[in-house]
C-alpha cells in the first residue's frame, strides 16, 4: 500500500479504534466485570479491530485494483463505507457483549451513542474525513476520559 493510503487509513484507524469503546451496555451481566477488566477487554477488541481494518483495506485495494499511490476519492470513500464503518459496528457489538461495569452504564452508553452516531455520519458522508472533520471525535474523547487506552487513541 502507498504511504498516502496507509496514512489515510492510519488516520481512519485511529478514529475507528475508539469504536471498540462503544457498544450498548445491554450485554452480559455487567456486575461481575470490573472497570479495569472492561478496559482491558475493550482495548483488546480495539486492537483486533485495528488489524482487521488494515487487513480489510489492503484486501480491498488488491481486489479492486486500487492504485495505492494515487487512490481516487471514490476508492477512499468506498474503503470507509465498505471496510471501516462495518468494522466500527462489529467492534461496538463485541464491546456491547461485554456489558458495562457495575454503576458505569451511563458512561458506557454515552460512548456507545457518540460512536454509533459518528459511524452513521461516516457511512453517510465518508468525505468528512478528507475535509478534516472527525465524526468519531466525541466518542474518542469519551473513551479516553473513561480510561480506554487503545480505544480512542489517535
C-alpha positions in Angstrom: 0.0 0.0 0.0 1.2 3.5 -0.6 2.3 5.7 2.3 -0.5 8.1 1.4 -3.2 5.4 1.6 -1.6 4.0 4.6 -1.6 7.4 6.2 -5.2 8.0 5.3 -6.1 4.6 6.7 -4.0 5.1 9.8 -5.9 8.3 10.5 -9.2 6.4 9.9 -7.9 3.5 12.1 -7.1 5.9 14.9 -10.6 7.3 14.7 -12.1 3.9 14.4 -10.2 2.4 17.3 -12.5 4.4 19.6 -15.4 2.4 18.2 -14.3 -0.6 20.2 -15.0 1.5 23.2 -18.6 1.5 22.2 -21.4 -0.8 22.4 -24.7 -1.0 24.2 -24.4 -1.7 27.9 -27.3 -4.1 27.5 -24.9 -7.0 27.0 -23.9 -9.6 29.6 -24.3 -9.3 33.4 -22.1 -6.3 34.0 -22.0 -6.5 37.8 -19.2 -9.1 37.6 -17.0 -7.0 35.3 -14.7 -4.5 36.9 -13.8 -1.3 35.1 -10.2 -2.5 34.8 -11.4 -5.8 33.2 -13.7 -3.9 30.9 -11.0 -1.6 29.7 -8.6 -4.5 29.1 -11.2 -6.5 27.2 -12.4 -3.4 25.2 -8.8 -2.4 24.3 -8.2 -6.0 23.1 -11.2 -5.7 20.9 -9.9 -2.4 19.5 -6.5 -3.9 18.8 -8.1 -6.7 16.8 -10.4 -4.2 15.1 -7.5 -2.0 14.0 -5.8 -5.0 12.5 -9.0 -6.0 10.8 -9.3 -2.6 9.2 -5.7 -2.6 8.0 -6.1 -6.1 6.5 -9.5 -5.2 5.0 -8.2 -2.1 3.4 -5.3 -4.0 1.9 -7.6 -6.7 0.6 -10.0 -4.1 -0.8 -7.1 -2.4 -2.6 -6.0 -5.7 -4.1 -9.4 -6.9 -5.1 -10.4 -3.6 -6.7 -7.0 -2.8 -8.4 -6.6 0.3 -6.4 -3.6 2.3 -7.3 -2.4 2.7 -3.7 -0.1 5.5 -4.7 -3.0 7.6 -6.0 -6.3 6.2 -4.8 -9.3 8.1 -6.2 -11.7 9.9 -3.9 -14.3 7.3 -4.7 -12.0 4.5 -3.7 -11.2 6.2 -0.4 -14.9 6.6 0.2 -15.5 3.0 -0.6 -12.9 1.8 1.8 -14.5 3.9 4.5 -18.0 2.6 3.8 -17.1 -1.0 2.9 -14.3 -1.6 5.4 -14.1 1.0 8.1 -17.8 1.6 9.0 -18.7 -2.1 9.2 -15.7 -2.7 11.4 -16.7 0.0 13.7 -20.1 -1.6 14.1 -18.6 -5.0 14.7 -16.3 -3.7 17.4 -19.3 -1.9 19.0 -21.3 -5.2 19.0 -18.4 -7.0 20.7 -18.0 -4.4 23.3 -21.7 -4.4 23.9 -21.5 -8.1 24.7 -19.1 -7.2 27.5 -21.6 -5.2 29.3 -20.7 -2.1 31.4 -19.1 -2.4 34.8 -21.4 -2.0 37.7 -22.5 1.6 38.1 -20.9 2.6 34.8 -23.9 2.1 32.4 -24.4 5.7 31.7 -20.8 6.4 30.8 -20.5 3.4 28.6 -23.8 4.2 26.9 -22.6 7.8 26.2 -19.6 6.4 24.5 -21.8 3.9 22.6 -24.2 6.6 21.4 -21.4 9.0 20.4 -19.6 6.4 18.4 -22.7 5.0 16.8 -23.7 8.5 15.7 -20.2 9.0 14.4 -20.2 5.8 12.5 -23.6 6.6 10.9 -22.2 10.0 9.9 -19.1 8.4 8.5 -21.1 5.9 6.5 -23.4 8.6 5.2 -20.7 11.1 4.3 -17.2 9.5 4.2 -15.7 12.6 2.7 -15.9 14.3 6.1 -12.6 12.7 6.9 -10.9 14.2 3.9 -12.3 17.6 5.0 -10.6 17.4 8.3 -13.7 16.6 10.2 -13.8 13.6 12.5 -17.3 12.2 13.1 -16.0 10.0 15.8 -14.2 12.7 17.7 -16.7 12.9 20.5 -16.7 9.2 21.0 -13.0 9.1 21.0 -12.9 11.8 23.7 -15.4 10.0 25.9 -13.4 6.7 25.5 -10.2 8.3 26.6 -11.9 10.0 29.5 -13.3 6.7 30.6 -9.8 5.2 30.7 -9.6 3.2 27.5 -6.1 3.2 26.1 -6.2 1.6 22.7 -9.8 2.6 22.0 -9.9 6.3 21.4 -6.2 6.7 20.8 -5.3 9.0 18.0 
